[in-house]
């Protein structure tokens, strides 16, 4: 299975459900489009429907929040948009606050929802970088 060999490091640290989702979507995309970046984008798009990035790994979303996590995942491929980097933009401010708390984001109690989104994305990038380096 090509997906198993190409599993990103953030998914290696994630639950089997996240790994399985990514691998199945990746392998299907490889059959449809061939190896390459497009297969990875498809796999991440599928993953973002059921999981969200927390620090250096992916976790299952709450059942009531399934669906694309960011504008780019919700759009057809031809329409641009920025990636939410695995952070669910549809999440409540409370959920984002809890994620920020788990990630040790300073000043989170004074942040509005968009600031929490940005702070969680920064913390996720930092944790991922630390995990890859260490």
C-alpha atoms as a printed R data frame, in Angstrom:
    type eleno elety resid chain resno       x      y       z
1   ATOM     1    CA   UNK     A     1   0.000  0.000   0.000
2   ATOM     2    CA   UNK     A     2   1.604  3.270  -1.044
3   ATOM     3    CA   UNK     A     3  -0.242  5.276   1.634
4   ATOM     4    CA   UNK     A     4   1.250  3.263   4.476
5   ATOM     5    CA   UNK     A     5   4.798  4.006   3.242
6   ATOM     6    CA   UNK     A     6   4.048  7.708   2.769
7   ATOM     7    CA   UNK     A     7   2.286  8.275   6.086
8   ATOM     8    CA   UNK     A     8   3.195 11.787   7.346
9   ATOM     9    CA   UNK     A     9   4.864 12.007  10.761
10  ATOM    10    CA   UNK     A    10   1.866 13.775  12.302
11  ATOM    11    CA   UNK     A    11  -0.243 10.759  11.374
12  ATOM    12    CA   UNK     A    12   2.311  8.303  12.725
13  ATOM    13    CA   UNK     A    13   1.622  9.896  16.141
14  ATOM    14    CA   UNK     A    14  -2.147  9.768  15.615
15  ATOM    15    CA   UNK     A    15  -4.820  7.151  16.375
16  ATOM    16    CA   UNK     A    16  -5.346  4.271  13.981
17  ATOM    17    CA   UNK     A    17  -8.656  5.771  12.821
18  ATOM    18    CA   UNK     A    18  -6.834  8.850  11.496
19  ATOM    19    CA   UNK     A    19  -4.159  6.713   9.865
20  ATOM    20    CA   UNK     A    20  -6.756  4.440   8.274
21  ATOM    21    CA   UNK     A    21  -8.740  7.398   6.899
22  ATOM    22    CA   UNK     A    22  -5.634  9.004   5.384
23  ATOM    23    CA   UNK     A    23  -4.299  5.748   3.914
24  ATOM    24    CA   UNK     A    24  -7.619  4.739   2.322
25  ATOM    25    CA   UNK     A    25  -8.136  8.193   0.790
26  ATOM    26    CA   UNK     A    26  -4.516  8.389  -0.360
27  ATOM    27    CA   UNK     A    27  -4.579  4.969  -2.002
28  ATOM    28    CA   UNK     A    28  -7.850  5.749  -3.741
29  ATOM    29    CA   UNK     A    29  -6.449  9.072  -4.994
30  ATOM    30    CA   UNK     A    30  -3.297  7.340  -6.266
31  ATOM    31    CA   UNK     A    31  -5.457  4.959  -8.304
32  ATOM    32    CA   UNK     A    32  -7.472  7.895  -9.640
33  ATOM    33    CA   UNK     A    33  -4.796 10.579 -10.176
34  ATOM    34    CA   UNK     A    34  -1.423  8.850  -9.748
35  ATOM    35    CA   UNK     A    35   1.297  9.404  -7.152
36  ATOM    36    CA   UNK     A    36   2.098 12.907  -6.045
37  ATOM    37    CA   UNK     A    37   0.930 15.996  -4.265
38  ATOM    38    CA   UNK     A    38  -2.650 15.679  -5.442
39  ATOM    39    CA   UNK     A    39  -3.015 12.296  -3.710
40  ATOM    40    CA   UNK     A    40  -1.746 13.869  -0.475
41  ATOM    41    CA   UNK     A    41  -4.175 16.795  -0.777
42  ATOM    42    CA   UNK     A    42  -7.086 14.413  -1.319
43  ATOM    43    CA   UNK     A    43  -6.037 12.326   1.682
44  ATOM    44    CA   UNK     A    44  -5.753 15.370   3.945
45  ATOM    45    CA   UNK     A    45  -9.106 16.643   2.676
46  ATOM    46    CA   UNK     A    46 -10.756 13.364   3.680
47  ATOM    47    CA   UNK     A    47  -8.969 13.371   7.036
48  ATOM    48    CA   UNK     A    48 -10.172 16.903   7.838
49  ATOM    49    CA   UNK     A    49 -13.796 15.745   7.635
50  ATOM    50    CA   UNK     A    50 -13.452 13.495  10.679
51  ATOM    51    CA   UNK     A    51 -10.281 14.624  12.479
52  ATOM    52    CA   UNK     A    52  -8.594 17.836  13.572
53  ATOM    53    CA   UNK     A    53  -4.958 18.611  14.237
54  ATOM    54    CA   UNK     A    54  -4.042 19.042  17.893
55  ATOM    55    CA   UNK     A    55  -0.406 19.840  18.479
56  ATOM    56    CA   UNK     A    56   1.733 17.272  16.679
57  ATOM    57    CA   UNK     A    57  -1.028 14.746  15.884
58  ATOM    58    CA   UNK     A    58  -4.615 14.346  14.679
59  ATOM    59    CA   UNK     A    59  -7.638 13.580  16.891
60  ATOM    60    CA   UNK     A    60 -11.189 12.567  16.025
61  ATOM    61    CA   UNK     A    61 -13.668 15.457  15.927
62  ATOM    62    CA   UNK     A    62 -16.753 15.415  18.095
63  ATOM    63    CA   UNK     A    63 -19.572 13.633  16.244
64  ATOM    64    CA   UNK     A    64 -21.666 16.770  15.826
65  ATOM    65    CA   UNK     A    65 -18.826 18.648  14.109
66  ATOM    66    CA   UNK     A    66 -18.040 16.303  11.228
67  ATOM    67    CA   UNK     A    67 -17.432 17.977   7.900
68  ATOM    68    CA   UNK     A    68 -14.673 20.035   6.305
69  ATOM    69    CA   UNK     A    69 -12.526 21.902   8.815
70  ATOM    70    CA   UNK     A    70 -11.506 24.785   6.633
71  ATOM    71    CA   UNK     A    71 -12.646 26.744   3.593
72  ATOM    72    CA   UNK     A    72 -10.146 25.057   1.279
73  ATOM    73    CA   UNK     A    73 -11.425 21.582   2.118
74  ATOM    74    CA   UNK     A    74 -15.011 22.664   1.489
75  ATOM    75    CA   UNK     A    75 -14.314 24.093  -1.990
76  ATOM    76    CA   UNK     A    76 -13.858 22.329  -5.294
77  ATOM    77    CA   UNK     A    77 -10.201 21.943  -6.259
78  ATOM    78    CA   UNK     A    78 -10.302 24.728  -8.859
79  ATOM    79    CA   UNK     A    79 -11.451 27.349  -6.351
80  ATOM    80    CA   UNK     A    80  -8.678 28.754  -4.173
81  ATOM    81    CA   UNK     A    81  -8.646 29.434  -0.471
82  ATOM    82    CA   UNK     A    82  -6.357 29.111   2.467
83  ATOM    83    CA   UNK     A    83  -5.873 25.953   4.465
84  ATOM    84    CA   UNK     A    84  -7.044 25.832   8.049
85  ATOM    85    CA   UNK     A    85  -3.993 23.658   8.789
86  ATOM    86    CA   UNK     A    86  -6.229 21.017  10.333
87  ATOM    87    CA   UNK     A    87  -7.883 23.391  12.806
88  ATOM    88    CA   UNK     A    88 -11.665 23.291  12.536
89  ATOM    89    CA   UNK     A    89 -12.825 26.809  11.683
90  ATOM    90    CA   UNK     A    90 -16.415 25.746  12.353
91  ATOM    91    CA   UNK     A    91 -15.575 24.872  15.965
92  ATOM    92    CA   UNK     A    92 -17.047 26.920  18.772
93  ATOM    93    CA   UNK     A    93 -14.986 29.519  20.573
94  ATOM    94    CA   UNK     A    94 -15.186 27.294  23.672
95  ATOM    95    CA   UNK     A    95 -13.735 24.321  21.798
96  ATOM    96    CA   UNK     A    96 -10.897 26.462  20.424
97  ATOM    97    CA   UNK     A    97 -10.284 27.817  23.937
98  ATOM    98    CA   UNK     A    98 -10.022 24.248  25.283
99  ATOM    99    CA   UNK     A    99  -7.562 23.326  22.516
100 ATOM   100    CA   UNK     A   100  -5.523 26.443  23.278
101 ATOM   101    CA   UNK     A   101  -5.521 25.500  26.952
102 ATOM   102    CA   UNK     A   102  -4.300 21.964  26.159
103 ATOM   103    CA   UNK     A   103  -1.575 23.426  23.952
104 ATOM   104    CA   UNK     A   104  -0.502 25.934  26.621
105 ATOM   105    CA   UNK     A   105  -1.341 29.071  24.622
106 ATOM   106    CA   UNK     A   106  -0.676 32.155  26.741
107 ATOM   107    CA   UNK     A   107  -3.299 34.929  26.869
108 ATOM   108    CA   UNK     A   108  -6.070 32.689  25.536
109 ATOM   109    CA   UNK     A   109  -8.711 34.091  27.910
110 ATOM   110    CA   UNK     A   110  -8.455 37.516  26.261
111 ATOM   111    CA   UNK     A   111  -8.628 36.210  22.673
112 ATOM   112    CA   UNK     A   112 -11.595 36.297  20.338
113 ATOM   113    CA   UNK     A   113 -12.397 33.329  18.091
114 ATOM   114    CA   UNK     A   114 -10.171 34.378  15.170
115 ATOM   115    CA   UNK     A   115  -7.241 34.997  17.518
116 ATOM   116    CA   UNK     A   116  -7.773 31.575  19.092
117 ATOM   117    CA   UNK     A   117  -7.771 29.982  15.612
118 ATOM   118    CA   UNK     A   118  -4.457 31.658  14.788
119 ATOM   119    CA   UNK     A   119  -2.934 30.801  18.155
120 ATOM   120    CA   UNK     A   120  -3.922 27.125  17.889
121 ATOM   121    CA   UNK     A   121  -2.471 26.951  14.358
122 ATOM   122    CA   UNK     A   122   0.813 28.476  15.588
123 ATOM   123    CA   UNK     A   123   0.950 26.082  18.538
124 ATOM   124    CA   UNK     A   124   0.240 23.122  16.243
125 ATOM   125    CA   UNK     A   125   3.059 24.149  13.887
126 ATOM   126    CA   UNK     A   126   5.422 24.565  16.827
127 ATOM   127    CA   UNK     A   127   4.554 21.173  18.336
128 ATOM   128    CA   UNK     A   128   4.911 19.459  14.972
129 ATOM   129    CA   UNK     A   129   8.289 21.086  14.397
130 ATOM   130    CA   UNK     A   130   9.476 20.020  17.873
131 ATOM   131    CA   UNK     A   131   8.292 16.444  17.311
132 ATOM   132    CA   UNK     A   132  10.098 16.193  13.981
133 ATOM   133    CA   UNK     A   133  13.330 17.644  15.382
134 ATOM   134    CA   UNK     A   134  13.295 15.655  18.599
